[in-house]
Amino acid sequence: MTTITVFDDISGQHQGFEFDGHAGMAEAGEDIVCAGLSALAITTVNSIESLVLSEGDYDELQSSKSGYIRLMLKRTNHDTQLLIDAMLLGIRDLVREYPKYIRLISKEV
């Protein structure tokens, strides 16, 4: 199962997110749930890094072998919020289709 944690501050602003684990729907390389989640996570990270924030405005940790990626924002703005919201739309669609393989949680930071 992939656990996705979204870190929000007290006002509901996204401060970051973490994807941990492989979905386990199929073998590595055949798992469409993992592929979909990976595409959402990597596209969001790359978009924030390339289009919105400067180096130093975020911390990123990634390990492709363990199915782990974490992005924490040191500053946020409308665009970072919009990109994370768009990612969450895709994740929620996948959760509806494949609830046994994805856990989505929110934590206040």
C-alpha positions in Angstrom: 0.0 0.0 0.0 1.1 3.5 -0.7 0.6 6.0 2.1 0.4 9.6 1.0 0.6 12.3 3.7 -0.2 15.9 3.0 1.2 18.3 5.6 -1.0 21.4 6.2 -0.6 24.3 8.5 -3.3 25.4 10.9 -4.8 27.7 8.2 -5.1 24.8 5.7 -2.2 25.8 3.6 -0.2 22.9 2.1 3.3 22.8 3.5 4.4 19.6 1.7 3.7 16.0 1.1 5.1 12.5 1.3 4.5 9.3 -0.7 5.7 6.1 1.0 5.6 2.6 -0.2 4.6 0.7 -3.3 0.9 0.1 -4.0 1.3 -3.6 -4.4 -1.4 -4.1 -7.0 1.0 -5.9 -9.4 4.6 -6.7 -9.9 7.1 -3.9 -10.2 6.9 -2.4 -13.6 3.4 -3.6 -14.1 1.6 -1.8 -11.3 -0.6 0.9 -12.8 -1.5 2.3 -9.4 2.2 2.9 -8.6 2.7 4.4 -12.0 -0.2 6.8 -11.7 0.9 7.9 -8.2 4.5 8.3 -9.2 3.5 10.4 -12.2 1.4 12.7 -10.0 4.1 13.0 -7.4 7.1 13.6 -9.8 5.1 16.0 -12.0 4.1 18.1 -8.9 7.6 18.1 -7.5 9.2 19.0 -10.9 6.5 21.7 -11.5 7.1 23.4 -8.1 10.9 23.2 -8.6 11.0 24.4 -12.2 8.1 26.8 -12.5 7.3 28.2 -9.1 10.0 28.2 -6.4 13.8 28.8 -6.3 16.4 26.3 -5.0 16.4 26.8 -1.2 12.7 27.4 -1.0 12.0 23.6 -0.5 13.5 20.4 0.8 13.2 17.2 -1.3 14.1 13.7 -0.4 13.6 10.9 -2.9 14.3 7.1 -3.1 13.0 5.3 -6.2 13.9 1.8 -4.7 11.7 2.3 -1.6 8.9 4.2 -3.3 9.6 7.3 -1.2 9.3 10.9 -2.1 8.9 13.9 0.3 8.7 17.6 -0.6 8.5 20.2 2.2 8.1 23.9 1.3 9.9 26.6 3.1 7.6 29.1 1.6 4.3 28.8 -0.2 2.3 30.9 -2.6 -0.9 30.6 -4.7 0.9 28.5 -7.3 2.3 25.9 -4.9 -1.1 25.5 -3.4 -2.7 25.1 -6.8 -0.2 22.5 -7.9 -0.7 20.4 -4.8 -4.4 20.8 -5.0 -4.2 19.5 -8.6 -2.1 16.6 -7.5 -4.7 15.8 -4.8 -7.5 15.7 -7.4 -5.7 13.0 -9.2 -4.9 11.1 -6.0 -8.5 11.2 -4.8 -9.6 9.8 -8.2 -7.1 6.9 -7.8 -8.3 6.3 -4.2 -11.9 6.0 -5.4 -10.8 3.4 -8.1 -8.2 1.5 -6.0 -9.0 2.0 -2.3 -7.1 -1.2 -1.2 -3.8 0.2 -2.5 -3.7 3.8 -1.4 -4.1 5.6 1.9 -4.4 9.4 1.9 -4.0 11.2 5.2 -3.6 14.8 6.3 -1.3 16.0 9.1 -1.2 19.4 10.7 2.3 20.9 11.0 
